[in-house]
């Protein structure tokens, strides 16, 4: 299928050509026709599935740029995500005639200036964080009652960050006859009452990824047992020369610790997490995208909300409790069919978490650092696998005798069975010894002839 199948307005095709987008992704293929029919949608899909253009393309196609009113409202749970959607929307808008007016309303920006601008002109497309959009509605500056479509992006993250109440209040200001699109990586139980309240018989579509993690990504697993974790991260960043590496930590405090250690070691490191003021975070992001930094330390805010191109290495300093975040983190590398390396550090006590990740379809390669070089090492399950192999190779006669012995039977018969087991084991050992002797003779004979 090609984008021509959707019969968009010419300006959409100009924008797609500029982006060199030729074929729709599976999520676009399935949901664009549904959105074009005006139906409400709950779309469940993983990061990197082309979700943003899934809703932007058909909704922009319907916008009347001659009407001076709000026609589309899009919320995102973080400033970074909102800005990412805004950038994609602005690229489409510039190709329309007249140009579609798109605004980005996020916290940490000048609200008074935004109110003044809205007094003279309303945008046709509103994108932003729930708190700021609701503020502008409550100030009677932003008039959303004319909107025909409402998009809630990353709904599960919106819920986790405590913004669902604001989204609910925004929805209450929108007209009853409304096309609503909710996109989320997961659909938590706590999200369902909100969906029921505003959506009647929506099309629910789960787009399963062909592979949980791209096959262009190598997944390395390194044990931290008896090692200094910060030193290990430093070694990994300075061994093998990554083009651009992101180190993920579970908490702001841990991200601060790693950054301090790496900076003390002389590395130029960018730090991105929720505790950094918005303006500074924006500046750091711009510097990272301009390749002023080779190393970035971040929390999961970056995994879901920031799109950095050219990431060659991802290091999980901590394993996230929510394994969805593991997929999002690793998905930062290996994009556009480029090779990527994801490195996960773990302690032996986290074995169950590693097994849970493997159950998602992740194939780990066990590694260690030796003489400043990353080398293959033993599989952590080797003993378990060896025991399993031995059990599989156990003589069927012995298995039968052991089972018999476990049953409640007369003591004399039990002795007899034990004797049979010992006898069978003895015979097996004799055969093995005989084979070893034969092999040794053959080897001796060959050596003497040589």
C-alpha positions, -999 to 999 in steps of 0.1 A, spaced: 0 0 0 11 36 -7 -1 69 8 -19 76 -25 -45 50 -14 -58 76 11 -66 103 -15 -53 132 7 -52 168 -5 -21 177 -26 -4 196 2 -2 164 24 17 146 -4 41 176 -8 48 173 30 53 135 28 77 139 -1 98 164 18 100 139 47 108 111 22 79 91 35 67 67 8 49 38 25 25 38 55 35 19 86 11 -9 98 -6 14 123 -11 40 96 -24 14 72 -50 2 97 -62 34 113 -60 62 87 -91 49 68 -110 46 101 -101 82 112 -110 94 77 -145 81 83 -148 103 114 -148 74 139 -134 77 174 -104 54 180 -84 38 208 -51 29 193 -26 8 212 8 8 196 45 8 206 69 37 202 84 42 167 52 28 150 45 61 131 16 69 155 20 108 153 14 109 115 -14 83 119 -36 110 134 -20 141 119 -24 132 83 -62 124 82 -70 152 106 -50 179 88 -66 167 56 -100 179 70 -89 213 83 -104 243 67 -76 269 68 -100 297 57 -119 293 90 -105 314 119 -113 290 147 -99 260 166 -107 228 148 -82 203 164 -69 199 200 -40 176 208 -27 170 243 6 153 253 18 146 289 53 163 286 67 195 270 91 174 250 63 152 235 41 182 228 70 199 210 77 167 190 41 166 178 42 204 171 73 200 149 56 173 128 24 193 126 42 225 116 60 207 88 26 196 74 10 231 80 35 250 60 25 231 28 -12 241 31 -26 272 13 -33 293 32 -10 280 59 -27 262 87 -20 280 120 -6 256 146 3 267 182 22 249 210 10 257 245 33 242 272 43 251 308 74 271 314 65 296 286 51 331 288 14 327 295 5 364 293 20 367 259 0 337 247 -33 353 261 -25 385 243 -20 367 210 -51 346 214 -72 378 218 -64 388 183 -63 354 166 -73 318 174 -52 289 160 -67 262 139 -46 235 156 -39 235 193 -11 213 207 2 213 242 4 200 278 -30 195 296 -22 220 324 -14 250 301 -42 243 276 -67 241 305 -53 274 320 -59 292 287 -94 278 285 -102 289 320 -88 324 312 -114 324 284 -85 331 260 -86 298 241 -119 290 226 -121 252 220 -159 248 217 -155 249 178 -131 219 177 -143 188 158 -115 164 169 -96 158 201 -64 137 204 -50 124 237 -15 111 230 4 88 253 -27 83 275 -10 58 299 18 83 305 -8 111 310 -24 89 337 9 81 354 19 117 355 -14 127 371 -27 148 342 -59 128 334 -81 152 355 -69 182 334 -76 162 301 -111 153 315 -118 190 321 -105 200 286 -129 174 271 -158 188 291 -153 222 272 -154 205 238 -186 199 218 -206 167 224 -204 157 187 -166 151 187 -142 127 171 -119 115 199 -86 97 193 -67 81 222 -33 67 217 -14 47 243 13 21 246 -8 3 272 -45 6 283 -44 5 321 -76 -3 340 -77 32 356 -79 47 321 -111 28 312 -137 50 331 -123 81 311 -126 62 278 -162 51 286 -172 87 296 -163 103 263 -162 76 237 -192 56 225 -184 24 206 -148 35 196 -128 14 172 -102 -3 194 -71 -14 176 -40 -30 190 -11 -28 166 13 -56 175 49 -49 166 65 -75 143 93 -78 168 94 -63 203 129 -49 196 144 -42 161 166 -70 148 193 -43 141 199 -40 179 223 -62 198 213 -67 234 243 -71 258 239 -83 294 266 -74 319 267 -85 355 277 -58 381 286 -83 408 316 -71 427 321 -41 404 317 -4 407 287 4 385 297 40 377 332 29 367 316 1 345 295 28 327 326 49 322 344 19 307 315 11 284 313 47 272 351 50 265 354 15 249 344 11 213 337 48 207 299 52 206 286 78 181 259 90 206 251 71 238 222 75 263 225 62 298 192 55 315 186 57 353 154 50 372 155 81 394 166 118 391 190 112 420 207 83 403 210 103 370 227 131 390 252 106 406 261 91 372 265 125 356 287 138 384 310 107 382 313 109 344 320 146 344 347 142 371 363 116 347 365 143 321 335 134 299 312 161 285 278 148 296 243 162 290 217 155 317 179 153 311 153 147 337 121 162 352 140 181 379 158 203 354 140 236 346 121 235 312 141 262 296 174 245 304 161 211 294 150 226 260 185 242 255 203 209 264 180 190 240 189 214 212 226 209 220 222 171 219 204 173 185 232 195 172 257 168 183 274 190 209 272 161 233 283 125 227 269 113 261 235 118 276 223 107 311 185 106 313 154 92 332 124 76 315 110 110 306 135 110 278 126 75 267 90 84 260 92 120 253 123 128 233 133 117 198 171 119 194 184 108 160 216 88 156 217 70 190 243 42 186 243 29 222 218 27 251 229 17 286 204 7 312 222 16 344 190 3 362 164 -21 350 130 -2 350 102 -17 372 78 -12 343 92 -34 316 74 -13 289 100 14 297 128 -12 289 113 -15 253 110 23 250 146 28 262 161 2 239 140 16 210 160 48 211 187 30 191 187 8 160 163 31 141 160 34 103 177 0 99 209 13 115 229 -9 138 225 -2 176 238 -17 209 217 -18 240 236 -27 272 218 -38 304 236 -39 337 222 -63 363 228 -78 397 224 -115 403 194 -107 426 176 -93 395 176 -126 377 138 -128 377 136 -93 360 160 -105 333 139 -136 327 108 -115 324 125 -93 297 136 -125 279 100 -136 280 92 -105 260 113 -119 232 146 -101 240 177 -123 233 206 -113 255 242 -118 248 262 -122 280 293 -99 281 320 -87 304 349 -62 303 384 -77 302 415 -57 296 394 -27 285 376 -48 259 340 -61 258 342 -99 254 317 -128 254 312 -145 288 292 -174 303 255 -176 300 241 -170 335 218 -200 331 245 -224 320 243 -245 352 205 -248 350 208 -257 313 234 -283 320 212 -299 347 183 -299 323 204 -316 297 215 -343 321 179 -349 331 169 -351 294 197 -376 288 188 -398 318 183 -435 309 145 -443 304 150 -476 324 165 -457 353 136 -431 352 111 -460 354 129 -477 383 132 -444 402 94 -438 398 87 -473 410 109 -468 440 89 -437 451 57 -456 453 45 -472 485 57 -508 482 71 -536 505 105 -529 520 121 -560 504 109 -550 469 123 -515 475 157 -530 482 154 -551 450 146 -520 430 176 -501 445 198 -530 436 185 -528 400 192 -491 399 228 -495 412 233 -524 387 220 -504 358 242 -474 367 273 -498 371 266 -513 336 264 -478 321 297 -468 337 314 -499 324 302 -492 289 314 -456 291 348 -467 305 351 -493 276 344 -466 251 370 -443 266 396 -471 266 389 -478 229 392 -441 220 425 -439 239 439 -469 220 428 -455 186 445 -422 195 477 -440 206 477 -460 174 473 -429 152 501 -411 171 525 -440 167 517 -442 129 522 -405 125 
